[in-house]
C-alpha cells in the first residue's frame, strides 16, 4: 500500500487508536509509503509518540480551520454541543 489517510477520533478516550494505526501502517505500507492522519492539537504530543512506536516521523502539516461562534471548542468535548 502506498498511502493511508486517516482521521481517528479526537477525544482522549480513543488515544489507543493511534497505536493501532501505527502498528497496521507499519505492516501494510510499502517502503517509503505515507501515513497521513488528522488530529487536533490538544493531544498532539501523545498522538505523535504513539505513531512513533512503529513509524518514522518526517514532517507535520497544519490546516487552520476558522471557528464559528456556534461551535463548542471546549477541550475534551470533541467539538460537539
HUTA-V546293 format. One record per pair of residues at least 24 apart in sequence whose C-alpha atoms are under 7 Angstrom apart, sorted by the first residue. I is the first residue (numbers start at 1). J is the second residue. Records with the same first field share a line. If there is no record, write none. Layout:
I: J + J
This chain:
1: 28 + 29 + 30
2: 29 + 30 + 33 + 34
3: 29 + 33 + 34 + 35
4: 34 + 35 + 36
5: 35 + 36 + 37
6: 36 + 37 + 38
7: 37 + 38 + 39
10: 39 + 40 + 78
11: 76 + 78
18: 47 + 50 + 51
19: 50 + 51
22: 50 + 51 + 53 + 54 + 55
23: 54
26: 54 + 55
